[in-house]
């Protein structure tokens, strides 16, 4: 199955969050770790937050945290988001 670049990036982002459960991770950190263009990454993370996968955390130590059980996430849900 061939995914769009956006879907591929979203899968990589959620995979990283699944590995690092309950950690607040910023977009700039993920930009460096996953080598995804920063503006593109922030848009993807915003869409994943609107889709109910990530919860934004505001403040000095802000970022995002995974708010669903990784075992209950399906590829179709990620592609839709």
N, CA, C and O atoms as a DFTB+ gen file, in Angstrom:
324 C
 N C O
     1  1       0.844      -1.169       0.000
     2  2       0.000       0.000       0.000
     3  2       0.897       1.244       0.000
     4  3       1.876       1.314       0.744
     5  1       0.556       2.201      -0.827
     6  2       1.334       3.422      -0.927
     7  2       0.556       4.548      -0.249
     8  3      -0.606       4.798      -0.569
     9  1       1.218       5.223       0.692
    10  2       0.596       6.329       1.414
    11  2       1.116       7.651       0.879
    12  3       2.208       7.732       0.317
    13  1       0.309       8.682       1.067
    14  2       0.774      10.017       0.716
    15  2       1.876      10.421       1.693
    16  3       2.042       9.809       2.747
    17  1       2.609      11.438       1.334
    18  2       3.692      11.919       2.195
    19  2       3.127      12.372       3.539
    20  3       3.734      12.129       4.583
    21  1       1.973      13.026       3.516
    22  2       1.345      13.491       4.756
    23  2       0.973      12.319       5.648
    24  3       1.234      12.350       6.851
    25  1       0.369      11.289       5.075
    26  2      -0.011      10.111       5.855
    27  2       1.223       9.408       6.401
    28  3       1.222       8.952       7.545
    29  1       2.268       9.316       5.601
    30  2       3.506       8.689       6.056
    31  2       4.094       9.454       7.248
    32  3       4.504       8.844       8.236
    33  1       4.134      10.768       7.157
    34  2       4.649      11.581       8.253
    35  2       3.781      11.424       9.502
    36  3       4.302      11.322      10.612
    37  1       2.467      11.405       9.323
    38  2       1.560      11.257      10.467
    39  2       1.777       9.913      11.159
    40  3       1.748       9.835      12.387
    41  1       1.992       8.869      10.383
    42  2       2.262       7.544      10.955
    43  2       3.576       7.564      11.723
    44  3       3.660       6.997      12.812
    45  1       4.605       8.209      11.171
    46  2       5.892       8.306      11.853
    47  2       5.758       9.086      13.159
    48  3       6.345       8.707      14.173
    49  1       4.988      10.173      13.135
    50  2       4.795      10.990      14.341
    51  2       4.088      10.174      15.417
    52  3       4.540      10.128      16.561
    53  1       2.987       9.532      15.056
    54  2       2.245       8.753      16.056
    55  2       3.045       7.551      16.542
    56  3       2.909       7.151      17.698
    57  1       3.868       6.975      15.691
    58  2       4.730       5.872      16.123
    59  2       5.720       6.350      17.178
    60  3       5.973       5.659      18.165
    61  1       6.275       7.533      16.962
    62  2       7.218       8.085      17.938
    63  2       6.518       8.355      19.265
    64  3       7.071       8.084      20.331
    65  1       5.296       8.890      19.196
    66  2       4.535       9.138      20.425
    67  2       4.195       7.824      21.122
    68  3       4.215       7.761      22.352
    69  1       3.883       6.778      20.364
    70  2       3.536       5.482      20.959
    71  2       4.724       4.882      21.693
    72  3       4.559       4.255      22.739
    73  1       5.918       5.072      21.151
    74  2       7.126       4.557      21.797
    75  2       7.434       5.341      23.072
    76  3       7.906       4.772      24.056
    77  1       7.167       6.636      23.050
    78  2       7.459       7.520      24.183
    79  2       6.165       7.950      24.868
    80  3       5.845       9.138      24.910
    81  1       5.435       6.996      25.395
    82  2       4.148       7.265      26.024
    83  2       4.275       8.251      27.186
    84  3       5.277       8.272      27.900
    85  1       3.247       9.054      27.350
    86  2       3.116      10.005      28.454
    87  2       4.221      11.050      28.510
    88  3       4.406      11.684      29.549
    89  1       4.951      11.244      27.435
    90  2       5.963      12.294      27.386
    91  2       5.420      13.459      26.582
    92  3       4.764      13.262      25.559
    93  1       5.691      14.675      27.043
    94  2       5.330      15.869      26.289
    95  2       6.446      16.102      25.274
    96  3       7.610      16.266      25.638
    97  1       6.069      16.113      23.995
    98  2       7.050      16.232      22.922
    99  2       6.693      17.445      22.069
   100  3       5.555      17.587      21.622
   101  1       7.663      18.305      21.850
   102  2       7.418      19.513      21.060
   103  2       7.633      19.234      19.569
   104  3       8.289      18.267      19.182
   105  1       7.062      20.107      18.758
   106  2       7.217      19.984      17.307
   107  2       8.669      20.194      16.900
   108  3       9.161      19.530      15.988
   109  1       9.353      21.109      17.568
   110  2      10.753      21.360      17.208
   111  2      11.628      20.137      17.512
   112  3      12.558      19.840      16.764
   113  1      11.333      19.437      18.600
   114  2      12.071      18.217      18.931
   115  2      11.830      17.145      17.869
   116  3      12.769      16.503      17.398
   117  1      10.555      16.958      17.495
   118  2      10.233      15.964      16.472
   119  2      10.820      16.341      15.118
   120  3      11.233      15.474      14.347
   121  1      10.854      17.629      14.838
   122  2      11.452      18.102      13.589
   123  2      12.902      17.625      13.478
   124  3      13.336      17.178      12.416
   125  1      13.636      17.723      14.570
   126  2      15.026      17.284      14.574
   127  2      15.142      15.760      14.533
   128  3      15.973      15.218      13.805
   129  1      14.316      15.073      15.310
   130  2      14.412      13.612      15.406
   131  2      13.963      12.897      14.129
   132  3      14.613      11.953      13.679
   133  1      12.844      13.355      13.548
   134  2      12.244      12.642      12.427
   135  2      12.573      13.250      11.069
   136  3      12.197      12.703      10.033
   137  1      13.269      14.375      11.075
   138  2      13.670      15.043       9.837
   139  2      12.472      15.332       8.926
   140  3      12.480      15.019       7.736
   141  1      11.442      15.940       9.526
   142  2      10.253      16.362       8.796
   143  2      10.273      17.887       8.770
   144  3      10.559      18.505       9.796
   145  1       9.980      18.513       7.631
   146  2       9.959      19.983       7.584
   147  2       9.053      20.566       8.676
   148  3       7.926      20.112       8.873
   149  1       9.567      21.578       9.379
   150  2       8.901      22.092      10.581
   151  2       7.474      22.573      10.320
   152  3       6.558      22.188      11.047
   153  1       7.268      23.395       9.310
   154  2       5.922      23.920       9.046
   155  2       4.952      22.792       8.703
   156  3       3.804      22.791       9.147
   157  1       5.419      21.850       7.922
   158  2       4.607      20.697       7.537
   159  2       4.267      19.863       8.776
   160  3       3.136      19.404       8.935
   161  1       5.243      19.678       9.634
   162  2       5.063      18.903      10.856
   163  2       4.043      19.553      11.780
   164  3       3.183      18.865      12.331
   165  1       4.126      20.863      11.956
   166  2       3.168      21.537      12.847
   167  2       1.749      21.412      12.318
   168  3       0.807      21.256      13.094
   169  1       1.593      21.479      11.008
   170  2       0.258      21.324      10.427
   171  2      -0.263      19.894      10.649
   172  3      -1.438      19.699      10.962
   173  1       0.611      18.912      10.486
   174  2       0.218      17.514      10.703
   175  2      -0.159      17.289      12.164
   176  3      -1.163      16.640      12.457
   177  1       0.645      17.824      13.076
   178  2       0.366      17.633      14.504
   179  2      -0.927      18.331      14.914
   180  3      -1.660      17.824      15.763
   181  1      -1.210      19.476      14.326
   182  2      -2.475      20.158      14.601
   183  2      -3.648      19.311      14.126
   184  3      -4.654      19.189      14.826
   185  1      -3.522      18.731      12.944
   186  2      -4.585      17.860      12.428
   187  2      -4.750      16.612      13.288
   188  3      -5.874      16.158      13.504
   189  1      -3.653      16.054      13.778
   190  2      -3.747      14.885      14.655
   191  2      -4.395      15.260      15.990
   192  3      -5.113      14.450      16.577
   193  1      -4.150      16.461      16.464
   194  2      -4.798      16.923      17.691
   195  2      -6.300      17.103      17.464
   196  3      -7.104      16.721      18.314
   197  1      -6.676      17.677      16.334
   198  2      -8.095      17.837      16.007
   199  2      -8.766      16.487      15.815
   200  3      -9.957      16.332      16.082
   201  1      -7.989      15.506      15.347
   202  2      -8.510      14.155      15.156
   203  2      -8.621      13.350      16.441
   204  3      -9.147      12.236      16.434
   205  1      -8.128      13.909      17.549
   206  2      -8.263      13.247      18.845
   207  2      -7.112      12.335      19.220
   208  3      -7.205      11.607      20.209
   209  1      -6.032      12.354      18.459
   210  2      -4.883      11.500      18.763
   211  2      -3.923      12.154      19.744
   212  3      -3.383      11.491      20.630
   213  1      -3.711      13.453      19.583
   214  2      -2.762      14.183      20.421
   215  2      -3.486      15.254      21.212
   216  3      -4.496      15.805      20.774
   217  1      -2.945      15.533      22.382
   218  2      -3.482      16.613      23.210
   219  2      -2.410      17.697      23.318
   220  3      -1.293      17.428      23.760
   221  1      -2.757      18.931      22.911
   222  2      -1.759      20.005      23.020
   223  2      -1.568      20.432      24.475
   224  3      -2.533      20.530      25.232
   225  1      -0.340      20.681      24.850
   226  2       0.007      21.156      26.187
   227  2       0.627      22.538      26.016
   228  3       1.634      22.692      25.324
   229  1       0.026      23.538      26.644
   230  2       0.538      24.901      26.519
   231  2       1.499      25.202      27.652
   232  3       1.522      24.516      28.674
   233  1       2.280      26.230      27.452
   234  2       3.188      26.668      28.502
   235  2       4.631      26.545      28.094
   236  3       4.952      26.196      26.958
   237  1       5.487      26.836      29.034
   238  2       6.921      26.836      28.785
   239  2       7.450      25.461      28.373
   240  3       8.355      25.354      27.546
   241  1       6.880      24.430      28.951
   242  2       7.292      23.066      28.626
   243  2       6.235      22.435      27.723
   244  3       5.953      21.241      27.824
   245  1       5.658      23.241      26.847
   246  2       4.553      22.794      26.001
   247  2       4.967      21.835      24.913
   248  3       6.149      21.597      24.663
   249  1       3.971      21.307      24.291
   250  2       4.158      20.354      23.217
   251  2       2.883      19.555      23.033
   252  3       1.785      20.098      23.158
   253  1       3.014      18.301      22.746
   254  2       1.872      17.417      22.558
   255  2       2.121      16.124      23.316
   256  3       3.262      15.728      23.552
   257  1       1.035      15.482      23.687
   258  2       1.105      14.180      24.338
   259  2       0.047      13.279      23.703
   260  3      -1.032      13.746      23.340
   261  1       0.350      12.010      23.572
   262  2      -0.584      11.048      22.999
   263  2      -1.737      10.849      23.970
   264  3      -1.512      10.602      25.155
   265  1      -2.971      10.954      23.484
   266  2      -4.108      10.858      24.403
   267  2      -5.010       9.658      24.119
   268  3      -6.112       9.579      24.661
   269  1      -4.565       8.729      23.284
   270  2      -5.311       7.496      23.044
   271  2      -4.367       6.308      23.198
   272  3      -3.148       6.452      23.111
   273  1      -4.940       5.155      23.424
   274  2      -4.151       3.933      23.534
   275  2      -3.618       3.567      22.146
   276  3      -4.404       3.398      21.213
   277  1      -2.300       3.442      21.995
   278  2      -1.735       3.145      20.671
   279  2      -2.283       1.865      20.046
   280  3      -2.332       1.747      18.822
   281  1      -2.692       0.911      20.870
   282  2      -3.218      -0.352      20.349
   283  2      -4.585      -0.177      19.681
   284  3      -5.028      -1.048      18.933
   285  1      -5.245       0.943      19.950
   286  2      -6.579       1.181      19.393
   287  2      -6.574       2.156      18.220
   288  3      -7.629       2.631      17.799
   289  1      -5.388       2.452      17.695
   290  2      -5.275       3.348      16.547
   291  2      -5.126       2.503      15.281
   292  3      -4.263       1.628      15.202
   293  1      -5.974       2.776      14.300
   294  2      -5.922       2.071      13.027
   295  2      -5.381       3.002      11.948
   296  3      -5.566       4.217      12.017
   297  1      -4.713       2.427      10.955
   298  2      -4.164       3.219       9.868
   299  2      -5.229       4.046       9.168
   300  3      -4.973       5.180       8.763
   301  1      -6.405       3.492       9.026
   302  2      -7.478       4.231       8.354
   303  2      -7.836       5.503       9.117
   304  3      -8.158       6.522       8.507
   305  1      -7.781       5.450      10.440
   306  2      -8.072       6.632      11.246
   307  2      -7.007       7.705      11.047
   308  3      -7.319       8.895      10.996
   309  1      -5.758       7.285      10.935
   310  2      -4.659       8.236      10.747
   311  2      -4.788       8.902       9.394
   312  3      -4.627      10.118       9.283
   313  1      -5.077       8.121       8.361
   314  2      -5.203       8.661       7.013
   315  2      -6.374       9.643       6.944
   316  3      -6.273      10.671       6.274
   317  1      -7.483       9.342       7.627
   318  2      -8.627      10.244       7.649
   319  2      -8.300      11.566       8.323
   320  3      -8.746      12.628       7.888
   321  1      -7.516      11.488       9.390
   322  2      -7.174      12.709      10.125
   323  2      -6.252      13.576       9.301
   324  3      -5.851      14.650       9.748
